[in-house]
């Protein structure tokens, strides 16, 4: 009898353990903790482009003046006045030390003068001609600059440029004060046609920049500018009295420039954003296969022989 009760209790314990396992198989584990992922930084907007404006003054020089005339003519003297200019440029910072820009400027009117000496074909009569006019120019240059390092916001740089100059001659006059040697009285007078023409232009730069802010710089620059040739033709009231074509060749200027440079649209580092929560999907729980265990075979209790 005791053995039979023991077997019943054992079978009940096995059933309870199986029920507990089945109930545990139905339990869904909690989801894993969230994973925090920092969003990628936003791309900065055109932080390498800049605008540059500048003003300056130049000491102009001419290399030579060519004069052509009916009579034998030689140049006595020539000069060109100093000028001021104003311009602007748009540029691109290729990297931290190399930048490129395209500049355009207007060089205000400055005075051209010349004096020539000529004599008639027989070699007797001699007269002096006095020429005077104005020169203004448009200059367009493609420039490259190399920054040489920064110390306490100061950055020295060098550069070079090449392009074209549109030189405009206006109000040119030719006066011969005394034409008595040619059998006339008084003076001879001629007017220029007012000629404009394109010439090759090139420049060399050296300067220093001061960073007022991250986006704003002040540039102080020396520039050597060669801007080609200016020419005009004189229409005289007396064609035999020295009507000439003049060419001011190899025009060049030593310029001092003050510029302001602004880096446009510089967004800087993107603002900090709260991290985004990304939840991994919970794993799919697969319960283990249930194995059926048959109950033990019934055995009759042992009887005592007493």
C-alpha positions, 0 to 999 in steps of 0.5 A: 500500500505504501509503495502504491502511494509513493508511485502516485505521488511521483506521477503527480510530481512529474505532471506538476513539473511538466505543467510548469515547463509548459507554462514557462514555454508560454512566457515571452521575454522582455524586449532588449534595451534600446540601442542609441544611434547618433544621426550622421552630421548634416553636410555643410552648405557651400562653406568653401565659397567666398566673396571679395571686394577691394579698392586700391591705388596704382602707380602707373608706368609705360614701358615705351611709346610708339609713334607713327607719322607722315614726317620723321617723328621721334619721341621726346617724352611721355608719362602716365598718371597714377590711378585708383581702382575698385573691384570684386571677386568670387572665389573658392577655397580649394583646401586650407592653403590654396584658393582660387578666384575670378576678379573684375575691376575698373581703373579710373581715368588717368592722364596720358601725355607725350611730346614728339619732335618731327621735321619735314621731308627736306630735313629743314623745318622742325616742330614739337607736338604735344599730346594729352588724353585719358586712359581708363581700363576694365581688368578681368583676372583669374587668380590663384593664392597660396596661404603660407600659414597662420600666426595669431590670426595673421596669414601671409599669402602670395599669388598670381593671375592672368586675364585681359584688360580692356583699355579705353583712350578718350579726349586725346588731343594733339597740339602743335604750338608753332607751325611757322616753320611749315609756312603757316601761322598759329598752331595746329590742332588734332583730335583723337578717335577714341580707341578701345582695345583688349590686351593680355593682362597678368599680375603677381601678388604678395600680402597678408590677411587678418581673420576678424572672425571665422567668416570675415578677413581683411586683406592688405596686398601689393600687386604688380599688374601688367595690362598691355597696350593703349592706343589712339589715332589723331585726326589733324586739321592739317594732315601734313603737320604731324598726324600720328598714331600713338601706342602706349606699350607695356603698361604696368602698375604697382598697386596697393590694395585693401580688401574684405573677404567674406566666406559665404554660407559657412554653417560650421559644425552641425548643432547637437541633436538628441540621439535617436532610439532604435529598438531591435525587434524581440527574438522569436521564441521557439518552444522546445519539442515536447516528449511524451513519457508514458506512465510506468506499467501497473504492478500489483502491490506485494502481499505479505505472507503473514 
